[in-house]
Amino acid sequence: MLILNLEYRKDGLYAKLIGSLTKHSTYKFYQYVIPYMKKEEVKTFVCDCTHLRKIDFEGKSALLKTKLVLKDQKGKFLLCHVKENLKKELVGYRMRIL
């Protein structure tokens, strides 16, 4: 299960992920986040992963798709507060992680 708290400020969309980003919860990115980013032409997406417990291949794909949408819009994508075990999962995806 994934709880996705979104907040839009100026040009940026801020998301707080709580739970697990797996194939059962990626629909939230594909049906809500990505269409919203395209509609509002979001330039910055900051994703707080403090409370993210688990990510699988489908979850990584959803993040990558989000990053590619922002790249098309000349925007920036940032993951912050990522735990060490999840950083290892994201190696090779060329995402900016703080």
C-alpha positions as CSV (number, residue, x, y, z in Angstrom):
1,M,0.0,0.0,0.0
2,L,1.2,3.5,-0.8
3,I,0.0,6.8,0.6
4,L,0.8,9.7,-1.7
5,N,0.6,13.2,-0.3
6,L,0.9,15.8,-2.9
7,E,1.3,19.6,-2.6
8,Y,1.7,22.0,-5.4
9,R,3.6,25.2,-4.8
10,K,4.5,27.7,-7.6
11,D,6.2,25.6,-10.3
12,G,6.9,22.6,-8.1
13,L,5.0,19.5,-7.1
14,Y,6.1,18.0,-3.8
15,A,5.2,14.4,-3.0
16,K,5.6,12.5,0.2
17,L,5.6,8.7,-0.2
18,I,4.5,6.5,2.7
19,G,4.5,2.7,2.4
20,S,5.6,0.6,-0.6
21,L,5.9,1.6,-4.2
22,T,5.1,-1.7,-6.0
23,K,3.2,-2.8,-9.0
24,H,0.0,-2.6,-7.0
25,S,0.4,1.1,-6.2
26,T,2.1,2.5,-9.3
27,Y,-1.3,3.3,-10.8
28,K,-1.3,6.4,-8.5
29,F,1.6,7.8,-10.5
30,Y,0.2,6.8,-13.9
31,Q,-3.3,7.9,-13.3
32,Y,-2.9,11.0,-11.1
33,V,0.7,12.4,-10.9
34,I,1.8,12.1,-14.5
35,P,-1.4,13.5,-16.1
36,Y,-1.4,16.4,-13.5
37,M,2.2,17.2,-14.3
38,K,1.5,17.3,-18.0
39,K,-1.6,19.4,-17.6
40,E,-0.1,22.0,-15.2
41,E,3.4,21.9,-16.9
42,V,5.1,21.2,-13.6
43,K,8.8,22.2,-13.8
44,T,10.0,20.6,-10.5
45,F,9.0,17.3,-8.8
46,V,10.5,16.7,-5.4
47,C,9.7,13.3,-3.9
48,D,10.3,12.8,-0.1
49,C,11.1,9.1,0.5
50,T,11.6,9.3,4.2
51,H,8.7,6.8,4.9
52,L,9.1,4.7,1.7
53,R,9.8,1.1,2.9
54,K,10.0,-0.9,-0.3
55,I,10.3,-0.4,-4.1
56,D,10.1,-3.0,-6.8
57,F,10.8,-3.0,-10.6
58,E,7.4,-1.5,-11.4
59,G,7.9,1.2,-8.8
60,K,11.3,2.1,-10.3
61,S,9.7,2.2,-13.7
62,A,7.0,4.6,-12.5
63,L,9.6,7.0,-11.1
64,L,11.6,6.7,-14.3
65,K,8.5,7.6,-16.4
66,T,7.9,10.6,-14.1
67,K,11.4,11.7,-14.7
68,L,11.1,11.4,-18.4
69,V,7.9,13.4,-18.5
70,L,9.7,16.2,-16.6
71,K,12.7,15.9,-19.0
72,D,10.4,16.5,-21.9
73,Q,9.0,19.6,-20.1
74,K,12.5,20.9,-19.3
75,G,11.9,20.2,-15.6
76,K,13.8,18.7,-12.7
77,F,13.2,15.5,-10.8
78,L,14.6,15.0,-7.3
79,L,14.4,12.2,-4.7
80,C,15.2,13.2,-1.2
81,H,15.7,11.4,2.2
82,V,16.2,8.0,0.4
83,K,17.3,5.2,2.7
84,E,20.5,3.4,1.9
85,N,18.8,0.1,1.0
86,L,16.6,1.9,-1.5
87,K,19.5,3.8,-3.0
88,K,21.0,0.5,-4.0
89,E,17.8,-0.4,-5.8
90,L,17.9,2.8,-7.8
91,V,21.5,2.5,-9.0
92,G,21.6,2.7,-12.8
93,Y,18.4,4.8,-13.1
94,R,20.3,8.1,-13.2
95,M,18.1,9.8,-10.7
96,R,19.2,12.7,-8.6
97,I,19.1,11.6,-5.0
98,L,19.8,13.6,-1.9
